[in-house]
Amino acid sequence: MEGLDGMIERLLEGGKIRGKKIQLAEPEIRLLCTTAKDVFLSQPNLLELEAPINVCGDIHGQYPDLLRLFEYGGFPPQSNYLFLGDYVDRGKQSIETISLLLAYKIKYPDNFFLLRGNHECASINRIYGFYDECKRRFSVRLWRIFTDCFNCLPVAAVIDEKILCMHGGLSPELESLDQVRAVERPVDVPDQGLLCDLLWADPDRDVKGWGENDRGVSFTFGADKVVEFLKKHDLDLICRAHQVLSLSLSLSLSLITFAFERGCFRILSERELPAERLVVEDGYEFFADRQLVTIFSAPNYCGEFNNAGALMNVDASLLCSFQILKPWRGKLAFME
């Protein structure tokens, strides 16, 4: 793609000033989307990856924190990356965030991988900020082009045949990984079924089997389902994102009830819940006797939570370790 290196350079250089909007032209962002779309469709819906690799969770438009992840984990192509989705919404710089990620995907297609999150869906990011950012800074047309690109993202990955990665979680419909491979793209996220669950489902310590999800979408699943699934498919670990809240609490950041109406989610009700100690404070949390891990990579989420963000490094022997980003304090703040 012509001009790709220059665009990456501008995105990285502009990111040195926290909060600065980077000068991007709409035609070059459109070209990013259409080029990345072709790259996504040239690769399988269930990616088969090799370690070593860094795995990152939700970013949500927190562009300076994305750059912090790269500074700590190594900028591509120094390190390989798998991102688990939710690149846009809520944060102030979703466009910079997704533009850099798409640019790296195009430049390093076999070393840099992006999965789809539930916010890479028009009916969700129409509500939670990405649509408004596109409209304010560029155009509604650009938002639609991003939507076309998001509809082509892969939804799951397996690292060295032992670590299954997705944004949300397991599905009662998931009997074989071939079902994931068989999902045709481009595709909208439906209100129920396998694809919906892979992007929306949550583990729950208080559930055995399958349970009702407080999000109003998909299911929750217990530790027994994790153990059963791993054994059946000869896997060692499930790695997912999707939650900033501690799994020890069966609560949501805000208790939101959705309805699926005429092809899009509609909020029926929303009740804010207290923030004290609800977050996955260290940026990662284990479940099911360390057979599932949740990774969240947006520190100080929405500027309201004092949570850290995390990056999981999977080395060549499949040993997993975590690098933790403290909430922003005016300078780079990392800890082992």
N, C-alpha and C positions, 0 to 999 in steps of 0.2 A: 504494500500500500504506500503510495507516494506521500511523503510528508510525515510518515509515522514517527520517525525518530525525533523530528523537530517538535511534534506534538507532545511526545513523552517528555522531552526536555523542558518544554514550557510548563507542563503540569507539575513536574518535580521542582522546578525553580520557583514557580509561583507558590507552591506549598510551603516554602520556607517562612512565609509571613502568615501566621495563623489567622484564618478567617478570610483571607484575601480571595476575592473571586477572580478566577483565572480567565484571561481573554481567549475564548475559543469561538470559532466561527461555526454557525449552524451547519453549513455544508460539510465541513470536515467531521462534525459529530455524526451527521447522517451517514457519511461514508464509513466511519467507525462501526456503526450499527450494522450496516448491510454487509460489510466485510466480515465482521465477527459472526454474524448469522450464518454465513457460508461455512466458516470454520467449525461452528458448533454442529451443523448438520453433517459435516464430513467425519465426525467422530461419534461413537456410540452413545446411546442414552444412559447406559450403565458403563461408566469409564472403568477401565482396568489399568491401574496405576502401579508404579513401583516406588518403594522407599529407596533412599531417604526423601522425605517430603515434609513441608510445614503445612499444618491444617489450621484454618482460621474460621471463626464463627461470624455472627452478625457484625456488620459495619455501620449500617443505617446512616449513611451520608456524613459520617464523622471523618472527613477527609484528612485532617492533620493526624488523627490517630491511625489511619491506614498507613500514612507515611512512617509513623513511629513503628508500626509492625514490620515494615520493610527494613527500617534502620536496624532493628534488633535481629530479625530473622535472616537478613541479607536480601539486597535488591536482586530481582531477576536479571540475568540468569544464574547468579551466584547460588541461589537456592531454588528448589522446586516448590510450588504452592498448589494447594487445593483450598478454595473458598467454598463455604457451605451455604451461601445465599444470604438474602436480605442486605443488599447493597444500598438500597434507596429508602426514602421516607424518614421522617422525624428529624434527622440531622440537617444542617444548614447547607451542605455542599454535596448533595446527591449526584449532581451532574459531573463534578470533578471526580468523585469517587468512582462512578461507573465508567467514565471515560478512560481513566487510567487503567482500570481493570480490563476493559475491552482492548485497549491498546497493547497491554502486555500479552493478552491472549493471542492477538494477531501476530505479534512479534515472536513469541515463544510458544507456539501451539502445542508442542509436545512436552513442555515443562511447566506450564501454567494453566490451571484448570478452575473453572467456575461452575458451580451447581446452582440450580434454581431454588430460591426461597419463596415463601408464601407472599412476600412483598414484591416479587417479580411477576406481578399479576395486575392487570389493569383495574380490576374491580377493587383492589386493595390500595394500590398506590394512587388511585384517583382520589382517595379519601385522606391519606396520611402524609401528604406533602409533596410527593414527586411531581404530580400533575401541576400543582400550583407553581412549583419551581420552574418547570419547563415553560409554562405559560408566561410567567413573569419575565424570565430571562431570555426566552427564545420564542417558542410557539407551541400551540397544541399539536400541530403537525409533527413536531419533533417527539413529543410524548408518544404519539401513535407509532412512530418509527421505532422508538425504544420498545414499545409493547410487542411489535413484530419480532424484534430481536430476542426479547425475554421468552417468547413462546417457543424458541428453538433451543433454549438451555437444556443441558442434560440434568437428570434429577437424582442420580446416585453414582457412587464410585466404590470400587473395591481395591484396597491397597494390598498387593502381594497375596491375594486370595484369602486374606485373614481379617481385614478390618473393613467393615461396611460403613459407608458414610452417606448421609443424606441430611436434609435440612430439618425435617420434622421427626418422623419416627416410623414405627412398624404399622402394618395394616392387616386386619383380619382376612383380607383378600390375597395377601402375599404368600403364595405357596412355593413359588420358584422364582429365582432371579431372572429367569428368561422372560417373565411377565414384564419386568422393568425394561429389559432390552426391546421388548415388542411394542412399547408405547410409541406411537407415531408422532412425529413433530413436523411442522409447528402445531401446538396444541394449547388451548385455553385450559386453565385449571378448573375442573368441575367442582360442584358443591359436595360431592361424595365420591367414594371409590378409591382405588389404589393410588392414583396420582395425587388426589387430595390428601390422603393420609400421609404419604411420603413427605409432604410439605407442611402438614398441620398437626400431626399426632404428637402427644406428649407422654412421657413416662410419669407414673404416679405411684408413690410409695404406699398409698392407702388402697390401692386397687389390686385385685387378683383377676387375671384374665383381662377382659376389655371393659372399659367404663365410659361414662358420659364425660365429654370434655366441656369445661366451663367456658371455653371460647365460643361454644355454640357451633363448632365445626369439627368434624372428624371424631376421634376417640382418644381416650387415655389407655395406657397398657401397663400391666404390672411386671414386676421382676420375673415372674414365672414365664411370661411370654418372651422376654429377652433370652432367658436360659434355654427355653424350648427352641427358639429360632436359631440361636448360635449352634446348638448341638445338631440340629437337622441339617444345617448348611455348612458344617465344619468351619465355622468362623470363630474368632477369638474376641472380637470387640465390635460394638456399634458406636460410632462417633456421629454426633448430631449437634445442632445449634438450637435456634428458635426460642430459647427462654432466657430472660435475664433474671427471672425469679428463682429462688432456691426451690429445689424439688422437695425439700422437707416441708414445704407449705403448699397445700392444694388451693392456692390463690393465684390470681392474675394481677398484673400491673394495674389494670382497671378491669372490672368485671364487665365484659362487653357481650351482648347477645346479638348475633347476626341472623339475618334471614337471606336466603338466596332467592332473588326475584328478578326475572327477566334478564338472566345472564350476569347479574352482578350481586355482590354482597351488599346488604343494607344494614346499618346499625339500628337495632331496635331499642336498645337501652345501654347506658354506660354508667357505671358507678365507680368512682375513684376509691381506691383502697389505700390504707396507710403504707408509707414507704419504708418504715423502720425495719431493717434487717430482712427485707424481702428478696434482696438481690443475691445472685450468685457472686458473692463478694470477691472471690479470687479469680473470677473469669472462667472457671471450670468447676464441674461437680460430677462425682461418680454416682452410679446407680447400679443396683443389681450386683452387689459384691464386686464392683469395679469391672463389670462386663459391658457397661454402657457409660459413656462420658458425654456431658453437655459442655460445649465450648461457646463462650460469648466474648467477642473481641472488641466491643465498644466500651471503653472505660468512661466513667462518669456519665453514664447513659442519659441522654437528653439533657444533660446538665443538672439532673435532679437526684441522681443516685451516686453514692460514693463508691461504686464498684470498680474493681480492676477489670482489665481485659486480659485475655489469654491467647496464646499461640501454642499449638501442640506440635512438637517435633517428633516425627517417627523416623528413627534411624534405620540403617540397613538391616539390623537384626530385629526390627519391629519393636524395639524398646521405645516407649513413649515418655517424653518429658515435656514440661510446661515452662514457657517463658511468660512472665506476667508483667503487664503494663499497668503501673499505678495510675490513678486519676491525674489529669493534667494539673501541674502546679506552676505553670509559667516557664518551665524548661523541661527537657526530656527527662522522664521519670521512669526508669526501668528497675526491675528487681529480678533476681534469680528465683 
